[in-house]
Amino acid sequence: MSDDQSPDSVVENTPGQGRTPEPERIEPAAPEEFGLAQVWWGDGKGKTTATLGMGLRAAGHGYRVHMLQFMKGGASSVDAVRGEYNAIAALPGMSYENLGHYGWHGMADGSEDADHEAEAQAGLERAHELLEAAAAADLSAPIDLEADPEAGMHMLILDEVLYAADRGLIGEDDVHDLIDAKPDDLELVLSGSHAEPAYLEDRADLITNVRKVKHPIEGGQRARRGTEF
């Protein structure tokens, strides 16, 4: 608090005037300021977690959110059904679909690299379908919270799409094309890749590096239910 601020002025300038907000019923609504392209990359844990958090926040305001996961494999300790899928299914206005669920490209884990490439290409085609659906919708208006994503969405999360590009399963130009195809009012969120996607510096509005300082996996900790899946 600065010297020229009284406690009363701080309260007056605080959203809700210092009162704890109460939850409200989620009703279909339309965002006023969506339209940016976001990029989340890095070697730290939390890229998907961050994008899911934004999706949760947007859905809580009544905006229609859809997540397409390009690749979401993992170790043998990871369940086929993840906690976020169950939570999304129970949340109005948010939906997901997944491609390339089992295994990781190039990890000699029993999954076929050719299958990963085919699934990544299928994900790219599906992403364009979703972008076309968003472009055909009136994003300045509410969208039915239970509608299929073909009716459009206000926020589209393409999880691990940058990992697919980093592994050469899709091209950097393909990611450029996705951003170029984004309608003006759609919030497009791209995540994945431990390598810096420098090719997106001039395309994205927000770029966040999720950096690893320490990770329990280095000490042998396996993925845990409720934190990693």
Protein Blocks (a to p, Z undefined) as FASTA:
>chain_A
ZZkbcfklmmmmpghilpacddddddddddfkgciacddedjbehilmmmmmmmmmmmmn
opacddddfbacddfklcfbdfklmmmmmpghiacddehkgocehklnopafklmmmmmm
mmmmmmmmmmmmmmmpcfkbccdfkbcfknopfbdcdehklmmmmnopacfklmmmmmmm
pcfklccddeejjbdcfklmmmpmbdcddddfbdfklnopacdehklZZ
